[in-house]
Amino acid sequence: MWFVLLSFGLAWVPFLILLVRPGAADVAPILMPIAPAIACLVVRKWITREGLGDAGLRLDLRHWPLFAVAVLWPFAASFLRVPLALVFHAAPAGFSVPWGLASPSPLSLLTWSLAAIALAPIIFGEELGWRGYLQVRLLADRPLLAGAATGLIWGVWHYPLILVGGEQTAHPLLALLVFPLGTVTMAIFLGWLRLRTGGVWAGSVAHSANNVTEDSLGRLAFTGHASGTYPESAWAPTQLAEMVVLLGIVVGDVLWQRRRTAGDPGDSSPRPVVAA
């Protein structure tokens, strides 16, 4: 409870400045990216006094295939989102597979992927809090439910940013309903990365890839510009594509791990992801 109160308080209170300074939208979110990290550190050091031993701070590059998944998953979602948009009749005129209205250049794809890696330390503040503390504490013996519960809390935590236009949507009230659906799916995926790698760094990269690569590909597909305003018509195919890809990765890995364990009865080493 202390963690939730601190995370919401530090992130939400600065938005109160908008009540007296309506033009200060760019000032209010300053604490938002680091609020969960601050909450995590305060709770661990001064409230529970448990330290940071299990916070997932270690960077273990032996899990490089999972880091590759963290960087590249938006491409799989993009290739699925475009056909879904056509099926749902949510695509604008000129929309076609595989990219939508406009295709990214190879340089753009490389730049977005490298940017996702480079910006991961900024996202680390959120991941240290949500995956480094809350998600491994909340319903800890049931990782799937922990991901769903954390995702809902995490989605609501974004509400002030949506209401001040931080998500660049023409219908912020609708976004309030849709956004938590995406964060639930993302929380399950990021929680899986947390369990599989033992740290929050792969999740930070995957989270950053969502904010950079996936967002740019979606805007490019539906508006023809990587910085265009994301249309509401894109929400349904985007959410469904992300859900299929991200949950498909998790379920596929769980099934593979179980088959691998069943085929090697002499291997009794724990595999946390199986519990997911």
Backbone as a ProteinNet text record, in pm:
[ID]
protein_1_A
[PRIMARY]
MWFVLLSFGLAWVPFLILLVRPGAADVAPILMPIAPAIACLVVRKWITREGLGDAGLRLDLRHWPLFAVAVLWPFAASFLRVPLALVFHAAPAGFSVPWGLASPSPLSLLTWSLAAIALAPIIFGEELGWRGYLQVRLLADRPLLAGAATGLIWGVWHYPLILVGGEQTAHPLLALLVFPLGTVTMAIFLGWLRLRTGGVWAGSVAHSANNVTEDSLGRLAFTGHASGTYPESAWAPTQLAEMVVLLGIVVGDVLWQRRRTAGDPGDSSPRPVVAA
[TERTIARY]
82.2	0	85.8	194.9	284.4	341.9	378.6	434.5	332.8	210	105.7	79.8	69.8	43.1	155.3	278.5	391.5	400.3	379.7	387.1	282.3	159.5	52.2	70	110.1	124.6	230.7	348.7	458.1	426.2	351.1	319	200.4	102.8	-21.4	-17.9	44.7	41.2	93.8	204.1	251.4	148.5	53.1	-48.7	-144.5	-144.1	-229.2	-188.6	-63.3	-19	-101.9	-161.6	-243.8	-370.4	-412	-531.1	-509.7	-383.8	-353.4	-276.5	-211.9	-137.7	-174.8	-284	-330	-227.6	-131.8	-33.8	89.5	86.1	204.6	202.7	137.6	125.1	260.7	358.7	489.2	570.4	526.5	596.7	545.3	415.8	352.2	409.2	441.1	483.9	629.1	700.6	843.9	875	798.3	825.8	770.1	683.7	611.9	704.8	804.4	886.2	966.8	1000	1083.1	1005.3	876.4	796.2	795.9	774	775.3	910.9	1019.6	1152.8	1173.6	1133.4	1145.5	1063.3	941.1	854.4	918.4	975.1	1041.1	1157	1240.9	1358.2	1317.6	1218	1172	1114.5	1029.2	965.9	1069.8	1158.6	1257.2	1356.5	1394.7	1499.1	1444.4	1331.1	1286.4	1157.1	1080	953.8	965.5	1000.4	1016.5	1160.2	1254.5	1396.7	1450.1	1401	1442.3	1560	1596.1	1707.4	1670.2	1770.5	1748.8	1795.3	1817.5	1872.6	1790.6	1658.4	1572.3	1499.9	1558.2	1493.8	1516.6	1601	1625	1721.3	1818.4	1912.2	2022.2	2045.1	2156.4	2125.5	2223.9	2212.6	2285.3	2208.4	2264.5	2248.5	2354.1	2348	2351	2358.2	2344.7	2204.3	2111	1974.3	1955.4	2059.5	2053	1938.8	1898.3	1783.1	1655.7	1638.4	1520.7	1531	1651.9	1670.9	1638.2	1672.9	1638.1	1486.8	1417	1270.3	1216.1	1277.5	1234.1	1245.3	1348.7	1370	1278.7	1258.5	1197.5	1047.9	986.7	846	753.5	781.6	689.8	675.2	777.3	767.3	663	661.9	561.2	421.1	407.3	276.7	231.4	326.2	291.3	241	308	267.5	129.5	90.4	-42.3	-147.7	-107.9	-202.6	-262.2	-181.7	-230.4	-338.5	-317.9	-427.2	-552.8	-534.1	-649.8	-728.7	-657.8	-725.8	-809.8	-759.3	-834.9	-956.9	-940.3	-1052.2	-1160.8	-1120.2	-1215.3	-1270.6	-1228.1	-1269.4	-1233.5	-1118.1	-1070.8	-957.1	-930.6	-817.2	-860.2	-782	-812.8	-784.9	-828.5	-806.1	-656.5	-618.3	-478.5	-404.1	-472.7	-412.2	-386.6	-265.8	-234.3	-129.3	-122.5	-21	112.6	226.5	233.6	242.1	260.8	293	179.2	74.8	-31.4	-19.8	-31.4	-26.2	114.6	214.3	352.2	446	549.1	645.8	766.7	822	940.4	1064.7	1159.7	1286.6	1369.8	1461.6	1550.3	1623.9	1659.5	1728.4	1637.5	1509.1	1413.7	1398	1386.4	1372.5	1493.6	1612	1734.3	1741.2	1704.8	1710	1615	1491.1	1393.7	1440.5	1497.1	1543.4	1658.2	1752.3	1864.4	1817.3	1718.4	1664.1	1594.7	1527.1	1460.6	1562.3	1678.3	1783.8	1843.9	1870.8	1935.4	1847.5	1715.4	1623.5	1578.2	1620	1580.5	1617	1733.9	1763.8	1661.9	1596.8	1493.7	1368.9	1332.1	1217	1245	1372.9	1413.3	1345.1	1320.1	1255.6	1118.6	1042	910.5	925	1013.2	1025.2	1078.5	1167.9	1218.7	1104.6	1008.2	894.9	790.8	738.9	628.3	673	780.9	826.4	931.6	1007.7	1109.4	1054.3	930.5	870.9	727.2	634.2	492.6	454	491.7	440.9	494	611	662.5	616.1	541.1	485.3	334.3	267.9	122.7	84.3	13.7	-24.5	97.9	202.7	332.7	329.4	238	231.9	146.3	90.2	7.1	47	156.2	214	119.2	29.5	-63.3	-159	-215.8	-304.6	-227.6	-102.9	-19.6	0.4	22.5	38.6	-88.2	-203.5	-330.5	-359.8	-339.1	-366.1	-270.9	-141.4	-43.3	-71.4	-112	-142.3	-257	-360.6	-473.9	-429.4	-352.8	-303.3	-213.8	-128.1	-34.8	-109.8	-216.9	-295.6	-363.3	-423.6	-488.9	-387	-267.6	-159.3	-130.5	-155.7	-132	-243.9	-352.9	-470.2	-442.2	-368.1	-344.7	-273.5	-179.2	-106.9	-201.7	-295.9	-394.4	-484.5	-527.3	-622.4	-561.8	-428.8	-366.4	-316.4	-349.6	-312.6	-179.6	-121.7	8.2	7.7	-110.8	-120	-165.1	-181.6	-216.7	-339.4	-446.6	-569.5	-680.5	-769.5	-880.3	-992.8	-991.4	-1097.5	-1035.2	-990.9	-922	-1008.2	-1139.8	-1224.8	-1229.6	-1233.5	-1229.1	-1093.5	-989.8	-854.9	-842.9	-915.7	-912.7	-962.7	-1056.7	-1110.6	-1019.8	-959.3	-880.8	-740.3	-681.3	-540.5	-509.7	-590.9	-558.8	-559.7	-634.4	-632.8	-493.7	-432.7	-297.7	-194.6	-210.3	-111.3	-122.2	-240.6	-253.4	-173.6	-194.1	-118.4	31.5	70.3	212.1	270.6	193.6	243.6	268.2	181.8	202.8	331.5	352.1	472.2	597.6	593.3	709.7	737.1	630.7	649.8	716.4	681.1	746.2	894.8	929.6	1070.7	1142.6	1073	1131.3	1163.6	1073	1094.8	1201.9	1200.1	1291.5	1435.8	1453.5	1589.5	1639.1	1548.5	1588.2	1613.9	1586.9	1610.7	1506.4	1517.8	1419.6	1472.1	1595.1	1653.7	1589.5	1561.9	1495.6	1356.2	1286.8	1156.2	1166	1274	1294.4	1312	1384.3	1403.9	1271.1	1196.3	1067.5	968	967.5	881.3	921.2	1051.2	1100.2	1067.3	1075.7	1041.3	894.3	810.2	668.8	651.9	722.2	707.7	770.8	871.8	942.8	901.6	937.8	918.1	771.5	703.1	563	476.6	499.4	420.7	448.3	574.9	610.2	552.9	560.8	506.6	355.3	287.9	143.1	101.5	169	136.4	167.7	278.9	316.1	213	166.7	71.4	-62.8	-109.8	-245.2	-252.3	-140.1	-142.2	-44.6	50.3	151	270.5	265.9	376.2	402.5	529.3	564.1	527.8	502.9	467	321.8	241.3	101.7	18.8	-97.3	-187.2	-249.2	-235.5	-284.1	-435.9	-495.8	-642	-708.7	-829.6	-902.3	-934.5	-946.1	-974.6	-863	-744.3	-630.7	-626.9	-703.9	-692.3	-726.9	-841.4	-884.2	-784.2	-745.1	-647.3	-512	-472.3	-343.4	-344.2	-449.7	-458.9	-465.4	-544.3	-557.3	-425.8	-356.7	-228.4	-126.4	-118.8	-26.3	-61.4	-189.6	-231.4	-191.1	-217.3	-184.5	-33.6	43.7	188.7	251.8	221.8	286.9	244.9	115.3	70.5	110.8	116.5	162.9	306.1	391.2	530.1	537.5	460.7	462.7	411.4	295	235.6	325.9	381.1	470.3	591.2	649.1	766.1	728.7	614	569.8	551.2	484.4	461.9	594	685.6	815.7	893.5	889.3	958.6	900	767.7	704.7	740.5	740.5	777.7	922.7	1006.5	1148.4	1168.5	1094.3	1104.2	1053.7	940.7	884.9	978.1	1054.4	1145.6	1276.9	1302	1426.4	1394.6	1342.8	1300.9	1414.3	1538.2	1649.6	1685.3	1627.2	1657.9	1553.7	1593	1499.1	1520.2	1599	1623.9	1496.3	1473.2	1347.5	1341.7	1225.9	1203.4	1080.2	1102	990.1	883.5	921.5	823.1	712.7	740.3	638.7	519.5	548.1	439	348.2	395.5	314.1	192.9
-121.2	0	126.6	123	238.7	264.3	157.2	172.5	236.8	189.2	244	390.3	422.7	560.6	654.5	611.2	695.2	707.9	597.7	601.8	694.3	684.4	769.5	913	929.2	1064.1	1144.1	1085.7	1155.8	1184.5	1094.3	1112	1205.6	1199.2	1274.6	1416.1	1433.5	1565.1	1677.1	1654.9	1763.4	1809.9	1723.3	1764	1867.8	1881	1981.6	2122.6	2135.4	2267.1	2315.3	2221.3	2257.6	2331.3	2313.8	2382.7	2533.2	2572.7	2715.7	2767	2672.9	2710.8	2616	2641.6	2550.2	2524.7	2612	2592.8	2517.1	2457.4	2391.4	2241.2	2194.6	2050.2	1983.6	2060	1999.8	1992	2058.7	2057.1	1945.8	1920.1	1826.8	1686	1627.2	1486.7	1462	1563.5	1548.5	1432.1	1418.5	1313.7	1178	1175.2	1051.6	933.6	948	830.9	773.8	857.3	809.2	787.2	821	804.4	660.4	558.7	420.6	379.3	427.7	395	456.8	582	647.5	572.6	535.3	461.6	328.7	259.9	131.5	148.7	248.2	269.4	308.4	396.8	441.3	324.3	245.2	133.2	29.2	-5.5	-108.4	-65.3	62.6	107.6	147.3	218.8	275.8	216.9	146.3	91.8	-57.6	-135.6	-279.8	-315.6	-227.2	-246.6	-378.6	-417.6	-544.3	-529.9	-406.8	-386.9	-411.9	-413.7	-423.6	-556.6	-654.6	-781.1	-850.9	-839.8	-907.4	-807.3	-689	-584.7	-602	-696.5	-720.7	-622.7	-573.9	-473.6	-533	-661.5	-723.7	-733.6	-697.1	-708.9	-835.7	-937.1	-1065.5	-1084.7	-1060.1	-1067.5	-1210.2	-1308.7	-1446.9	-1472.9	-1386.1	-1396.8	-1311.4	-1297.5	-1208.8	-1243.4	-1372.4	-1396.9	-1327.8	-1319.2	-1252	-1100.2	-1047.8	-905.9	-878.2	-973.5	-958	-956.8	-1044.7	-1045	-910.8	-857.8	-729.9	-617	-621.3	-516.5	-534.2	-658.9	-685.3	-715	-733.7	-773.5	-675	-541.9	-451.7	-482.5	-541.5	-573	-681.4	-782.8	-888.1	-831.2	-742.4	-681.6	-596.3	-527.3	-442.3	-524.5	-635.5	-720.2	-783	-796.3	-850.8	-740.6	-622	-512.4	-466.4	-459.4	-409.2	-499.9	-632.5	-718.2	-710.7	-698.5	-688.8	-560.4	-452.5	-326.9	-341	-414.2	-437.1	-524.6	-625.4	-713.9	-637.1	-547.2	-470.1	-348.1	-327.7	-209.7	-80.9	-85.2	30.7	100.8	60.5	116.1	229.5	337.5	448.7	411.5	493.6	469.6	462.8	369.4	353.7	258.9	204.4	114.3	-21.5	-76.1	-204.8	-277	-406.9	-484.6	-468.3	-480.4	-517	-399.2	-274.3	-162.5	-64.2	-64.6	34.2	145.2	270.8	384.3	412.2	390.1	420.2	317.7	284.4	186.9	259.3	208	270.7	236.2	325.5	297.8	206.2	130.4	47.5	129.3	253.4	338.7	372.2	397.9	427.5	308	189	68.6	49.7	71.1	58	165.7	288.5	399.8	377	334.6	309.6	197.3	92.5	-20.3	21.8	98.2	145.4	245.4	327.5	424.2	352.9	241.6	165.2	114	73	25.6	142.9	252.1	367.5	432.8	430.2	495.5	404.2	278.2	184.4	233.1	298.7	348.6	450.6	523.4	617.9	542.3	438.3	355.6	273.2	253.1	172.1	217.3	348.5	399.4	337.8	325.7	261.7	113.4	46.8	-98.2	-138.3	-58.2	-88.6	-90.2	-0.7	2.9	-104.4	-106.1	-198.1	-343.2	-374.9	-513.9	-547.3	-446.4	-471.9	-478.8	-432.1	-440.4	-492.7	-415.1	-447.3	-581.6	-607.5	-725.8	-856.1	-851.6	-972.2	-982.6	-883	-887.4	-912.9	-856.6	-866.7	-1001.8	-1084.4	-1219.2	-1294.5	-1292.5	-1343.7	-1489.6	-1569.3	-1710.6	-1736.4	-1630.8	-1644.5	-1535.7	-1555.7	-1451.5	-1395.9	-1479.9	-1430.2	-1327.4	-1359.2	-1264.3	-1142	-1163.1	-1050.3	-953.4	-1009	-923.4	-847.4	-914.9	-848.8	-738.2	-766	-666.9	-548.7	-577.5	-469.9	-387.7	-455.4	-383.6	-286.4	-326.3	-235.5	-113.7	-138.8	-28	63.9	4.7	78.2	161.9	106.8	180.4	302.3	284.3	396.5	502.4	459.7	553	651.5	611.4	698.9	800.5	793.8	876	1025.9	1085.9	1231.1	1268.2	1184.3	1211.4	1208	1115.3	1106.6	1229.6	1272	1383.2	1516.9	1529.8	1656	1648.3	1538.7	1528.2	1463.2	1397.2	1335.5	1217.7	1159.7	1046.4	1088.6	1216.9	1270	1200	1198.3	1137.4	1241	1229.4	1324.2	1290.5	1169.1	1127.3	1071.6	1159.9	1113.8	1026.3	1051.4	969.6	825.1	806.2	671.7	608.2	688.6	637.5	587.4	650.1	605.6	462.4	424	288.5	189.1	232	141.3	119.9	223.6	217.9	103.6	82	-27.4	-165	-182.7	-311.9	-340.1	-237	-252.2	-274.3	-205.8	-221.2	-357.6	-416.4	-551.9	-649.9	-644.9	-732.4	-708.2	-581.5	-547.5	-593.2	-580.7	-620.4	-770.8	-849.1	-994.4	-1027	-961.5	-984.6	-938.8	-820.4	-768	-849	-897.6	-984.7	-1115.6	-1166.6	-1288	-1263.2	-1150.1	-1116	-1103.2	-1047.9	-1033.6	-1170.6	-1265.5	-1398.9	-1475.3	-1459.6	-1537.6	-1488.6	-1357.9	-1303	-1275.1	-1269.8	-1240.1	-1093.2	-1007.3	-864	-782	-651.1	-560.8	-495.5	-530.4	-463.5	-504.6	-632	-675.3	-613.3	-605.5	-540.3	-392.7	-328.6	-187.2	-166.5	-258.3	-249.7	-273.2	-375.1	-405	-291.6	-232.1	-117.6	0.9	23.7	131.5	106.1	-20.6	-55.2	-25.9	-43.2	-8.8	141	219.3	364.8	426.2	360.3	415.2	343.9	216.9	144.3	116.1	56.9	20.6	143.7	247.9	370	434.7	439.8	500.6	420.3	288.2	203.5	219.3	230.4	247.8	380	486.1	617.7	622	561.9	559.1	480.5	369.8	284.6	353.8	427.6	482.5	628.6	700.8	842.2	874.4	783.8	809.6	885.1	921.8	994.4	932.4	911.7	848.5	934	1063.8	1153.3	1199.7	1136.7	1176.5	1140.6	1205.7	1177.5	1039.9	958.5	821	819	763.8	765.4	657.7	687.6	591.9	463.3	471.7	352.5	249.4	293.3	201.7	125.5	168	108	-41.1	-77.5	-217.4	-311.3	-287.4	-378.6	-375.5	-259.2	-250.1	-329.9	-311	-383.1	-533.4	-575.5	-718.2	-776.5	-702.4	-749.5	-764.4	-664.7	-672.4	-788.7	-807.7	-915.9	-1051.4	-1070.9	-1199.1	-1223.1	-1121.6	-1138	-1155.6	-1065.6	-1069.4	-1191	-1217.4	-1334.8	-1463	-1457	-1573.3	-1608.4	-1507.6	-1530.4	-1596.3	-1542.6	-1594.9	-1738.4	-1762	-1896.6	-1995.9	-1954.3	-2042.5	-2082.7	-1987.3	-2018	-2108.5	-2082.8	-2166.4	-2310.6	-2329.1	-2464.4	-2532.3	-2457.5	-2513.6	-2553.4	-2469.6	-2500.9	-2624.9	-2636.3	-2754.3	-2880.4	-2872.2	-2988.7	-3025.3	-2923.7	-2947.9	-3014.2	-2968.8	-3026.1	-3169.7	-3193.1	-3328	-3424.7	-3375.2	-3460.9	-3486.2	-3416.1	-3431.8	-3445.9	-3564.3	-3581.9	-3569.5	-3579.8	-3568.2	-3426	-3331.2	-3190	-3132.3	-3108.5	-3057.3	-2909.8	-2841.3	-2699	-2619.5	-2518.4	-2441.4	-2355	-2347.7	-2259.1	-2173.5	-2053.3	-1970.8	-1947.2	-1942.2	-1907.6	-2010.7	-2136.5	-2240.8	-2203.6	-2134	-2095	-1992.2	-1924.4	-1820.7	-1882.2
0	0	0	76.8	77.3	-61.2	-129.4	-263.3	-357.1	-355.2	-443	-410.4	-282.6	-243	-287.7	-269.9	-309.5	-461.7	-533.1	-679.4	-737.6	-686.7	-736.7	-689.7	-564.6	-510.9	-583.8	-599.4	-666.6	-812.6	-875.6	-1018	-1038.8	-949.6	-969.8	-913.7	-796.6	-732	-821.8	-896.9	-984.7	-1086.5	-1122.5	-1218.9	-1159.7	-1026.9	-964	-1005.3	-1050.4	-1096.3	-1213.9	-1286.2	-1401.8	-1358.8	-1231.9	-1183.7	-1176.5	-1152.2	-1142.5	-1262.9	-1336.6	-1457.3	-1570.7	-1640.2	-1745.7	-1855.5	-1874.3	-1979.8	-1935.9	-1818.8	-1764.9	-1786.1	-1891.9	-1916.5	-1933.7	-1983.5	-2004.9	-1876.4	-1770.7	-1643.2	-1553.2	-1557.6	-1465.6	-1469.1	-1586.4	-1586.3	-1547.8	-1498.5	-1475.2	-1381.5	-1273	-1175.6	-1215.8	-1315.9	-1347.1	-1378.2	-1466.3	-1500.4	-1384.1	-1285	-1175.1	-1046.3	-1045	-923.2	-872.6	-959.5	-908	-851.5	-911.6	-860.5	-722.8	-707.1	-576.7	-472.8	-509.7	-417.1	-378.2	-477.1	-450.9	-353	-375.6	-290.3	-148.7	-137.6	-4.8	74.5	8.7	78.1	118.6	27.7	57.1	164.9	164.4	257.9	393.9	396.6	523.4	578.5	497.8	549.1	576.4	475.3	498	536	504.4	534.9	477.9	362.7	301.5	206.8	172.7	81.9	-63	-149	-292.9	-351.3	-264.8	-310.8	-417.8	-411.1	-509.4	-599.6	-616.2	-696.5	-846.2	-884.7	-1026.5	-1090.2	-1014.2	-1065.2	-1151.4	-1140.1	-1212	-1361.7	-1442.4	-1587.5	-1630.7	-1672.8	-1710.8	-1861.6	-1935.1	-2080.7	-2133.8	-2045.9	-2090.7	-2146	-2110.3	-2160.7	-2286	-2366.8	-2483.4	-2578.5	-2595.9	-2684.4	-2635.6	-2504.8	-2451.1	-2468.2	-2464.3	-2493.8	-2639.5	-2727.5	-2869	-2887	-2815.1	-2818.4	-2769.8	-2664.7	-2608.6	-2710.3	-2793.4	-2893.5	-3014.6	-3057.1	-3186.9	-3183.9	-3066.8	-3065.3	-3138	-3140.8	-3211.6	-3360.1	-3421.3	-3563.8	-3588.3	-3502.2	-3514.6	-3493.1	-3395.9	-3370.2	-3487.9	-3551.7	-3665	-3783	-3811.2	-3923.1	-3899.3	-3773.3	-3743.1	-3736.2	-3686.9	-3669.6	-3801.7	-3905.7	-4034	-4093.7	-4100.9	-4150	-4062.7	-3931.3	-3842.3	-3869.4	-3896.9	-3928	-4054.3	-4151.9	-4274.9	-4247.6	-4163.9	-4128.9	-4054.5	-3962.6	-3882.5	-3956	-4081.2	-4158	-4084.2	-4016.4	-3940.8	-4012.5	-4136	-4209.4	-4300.4	-4305.2	-4396	-4540.8	-4632.6	-4775.3	-4804.2	-4888.4	-4922.7	-4831.9	-4734.8	-4637	-4702.1	-4685.1	-4745.5	-4662.5	-4681.5	-4610.2	-4681.8	-4609	-4467.8	-4371.6	-4421.2	-4332.3	-4311	-4393.3	-4377.9	-4479.6	-4433.8	-4525.9	-4577.5	-4495.1	-4535.1	-4474	-4545.8	-4496	-4438.3	-4329.7	-4271.3	-4351.9	-4352.2	-4418.3	-4328.8	-4386.2	-4303.2	-4197.8	-4233.7	-4137	-4019.7	-4048.7	-3940.9	-3848.2	-3904.9	-3823.4	-3733.1	-3789.1	-3710.2	-3603.3	-3640.1	-3544.6	-3428.8	-3458.7	-3352.9	-3260.7	-3317.8	-3236.2	-3145.4	-3200	-3119.1	-3013.3	-3049.9	-2954.2	-2838.1	-2869.3	-2764	-2662.3	-2711.7	-2621.1	-2544.1	-2615.1	-2552.7	-2446.8	-2467.9	-2374.7	-2261.5	-2264	-2158.7	-2018.5	-1998.2	-1863.3	-1811.9	-1903.8	-1861	-1815.7	-1891.4	-1856.3	-1731.5	-1701.1	-1586.4	-1457.6	-1445.2	-1324.5	-1302.3	-1410.6	-1399.3	-1370.6	-1444.8	-1430.6	-1293.3	-1237.3	-1103.9	-1002.6	-1022.3	-931.1	-959.3	-1082.4	-1113.7	-1115.1	-1186	-1193.7	-1088.2	-1043.4	-942.4	-802.4	-785.5	-651.9	-654.4	-711.7	-693.7	-753.5	-878.3	-946.5	-887.2	-823.4	-759	-613.8	-566.2	-430.5	-434.2	-531.2	-540.6	-599.2	-520.3	-564.6	-616.8	-537.1	-580.6	-622.8	-566.9	-602.3	-726.2	-784.9	-905	-1004.4	-1077.2	-1163.6	-1268.4	-1322.9	-1424.1	-1364.7	-1248.4	-1182.2	-1133.5	-1092.4	-1050.6	-1165.4	-1286.1	-1403.3	-1435.4	-1426.8	-1456.4	-1355.3	-1226.3	-1122.4	-1132.9	-1151.9	-1166.1	-1290.5	-1398.6	-1522.7	-1506.6	-1432.6	-1408.2	-1326.8	-1221.2	-1138.5	-1220.9	-1298.2	-1383.4	-1486.8	-1542.8	-1641.4	-1580.6	-1464	-1396.2	-1357.2	-1322.4	-1285.3	-1398.3	-1524.5	-1639.4	-1662.4	-1590.7	-1620.6	-1630.2	-1536	-1549.1	-1679.1	-1721	-1844.8	-1964.6	-1963.4	-2072	-2072.2	-1954.7	-1945	-1987.2	-1975.6	-2018.2	-2162.2	-2231.4	-2371.5	-2398.5	-2297.9	-2316.4	-2411.5	-2435.4	-2527.3	-2667.1	-2690.3	-2822.7	-2881.5	-2807	-2855	-2856.1	-2953.2	-2963.7	-2867.6	-2811	-2719.5	-2590.8	-2501.2	-2380	-2289	-2284.5	-2198.1	-2247.2	-2377.6	-2433	-2405.6	-2411.4	-2384.7	-2241.2	-2148.5	-2009.3	-1995.9	-2080.8	-2076.9	-2147.6	-2257.7	-2340.9	-2285.4	-2230.2	-2190.1	-2092.6	-1987	-1894	-1958.7	-2068.3	-2136.8	-2192.7	-2248.8	-2301.7	-2192.4	-2079.6	-1973	-1904.6	-1903.8	-1848.6	-1934.1	-2066	-2156	-2142	-2139.9	-2129.8	-1996.3	-1888.4	-1756.7	-1749.4	-1812.9	-1815.2	-1889.9	-2004.1	-2084.4	-2009.8	-1951.7	-1880.5	-1754.3	-1689.3	-1573.2	-1611.7	-1729.5	-1780.6	-1803.4	-1862.6	-1882.3	-1748.2	-1649.7	-1515.4	-1456.4	-1470.3	-1415.9	-1494.4	-1624.8	-1709.5	-1702.2	-1685.4	-1683.2	-1542.7	-1445.4	-1308.8	-1282.7	-1381	-1364	-1436.5	-1424.8	-1485.5	-1613	-1654.7	-1769.7	-1901.8	-1921.9	-2044.9	-2054.6	-1941.7	-1939.7	-1971.6	-1926.3	-1956.6	-2106.7	-2171.9	-2316.3	-2388.9	-2346	-2410.3	-2391.8	-2273.5	-2244.6	-2332.3	-2344.2	-2428.3	-2575.1	-2619	-2757.2	-2784.5	-2684.9	-2700.8	-2721.1	-2641.2	-2646.8	-2772	-2826.2	-2942.1	-3070.7	-3082.9	-3208.2	-3237.2	-3140.4	-3162.8	-3186.9	-3109.6	-3126	-3262.1	-3301.8	-3431.1	-3547.5	-3540.5	-3646.5	-3657.9	-3542.7	-3544.8	-3605.8	-3568.1	-3623.7	-3773.6	-3812.6	-3953.5	-4035	-3979.7	-4051.5	-4072.2	-3971.7	-3978.4	-4020.9	-4013.1	-4051	-4163.4	-4189.9	-4291.7	-4238.7	-4109.6	-4045.9	-3909.1	-3876.1	-3749.7	-3629.3	-3650.9	-3540.8	-3549.5	-3635.3	-3649.5	-3528.2	-3513.7	-3401.2	-3418.5	-3317.5	-3324.5	-3330.8	-3436.8	-3450.2	-3365.3	-3319.5	-3237.4	-3313.1	-3445	-3525.4	-3515.4	-3474.8	-3465.9	-3334.8	-3237	-3104.5	-3103.2	-3161.5	-3154.9	-3221.6	-3347.9	-3407.7	-3338.4	-3286.1	-3217.1	-3087.7	-3008	-2880.7	-2903.9	-3003.9	-3030.8	-3082.1	-3169.5	-3220.8	-3109	-3021	-2908.9	-2817.8	-2792.8	-2705.5	-2762.8	-2892.6	-2955.7	-2954.9	-2991	-2999.9	-2862.4	-2769.4	-2638.6	-2557.4	-2552.5	-2478.2	-2549.7	-2683.5	-2758.1	-2724.9	-2709.4	-2671.2	-2533.6	-2440.1	-2303.3	-2299.6	-2358.9	-2357.5	-2429.7	-2544.2	-2617.7	-2535	-2463.8	-2381.3	-2264.2	-2202.9	-2090.5	-2136.5	-2249.4	-2300.5	-2336.4	-2396.6	-2432.2	-2307.9	-2204.3	-2079.2	-2013.3	-2016.7	-1956.3	-2032	-2165.4	-2246.6	-2221.8	-2209.4	-2184.6	-2048.5	-1948.8	-1814.9	-1813.6	-1882.7	-1887.6	-1959	-2054.9	-2129.9	-2060.1	-1949.5	-1874.7	-1727.1	-1684.8	-1545.6	-1446.4	-1492.3	-1399.7	-1366.7	-1438.8	-1415.3	-1322	-1198.9	-1098.5	-1070.2	-1151.8	-1128.2	-1146.6	-1061.2	-1069.3	-1193.8	-1254.2	-1366.9	-1335.1	-1283.3	-1236	-1339.7	-1468.8	-1570	-1580.6	-1541.4	-1547.6	-1459.5	-1347.6	-1257	-1317.7	-1424.6	-1486.2	-1554
[MASK]
++++++++++++++++++++++++++++++++++++++++++++++++++++++++++++++++++++++++++++++++++++++++++++++++++++++++++++++++++++++++++++++++++++++++++++++++++++++++++++++++++++++++++++++++++++++++++++++++++++++++++++++++++++++++++++++++++++++++++++++++++++++++++++++++++++++++++++++++++++

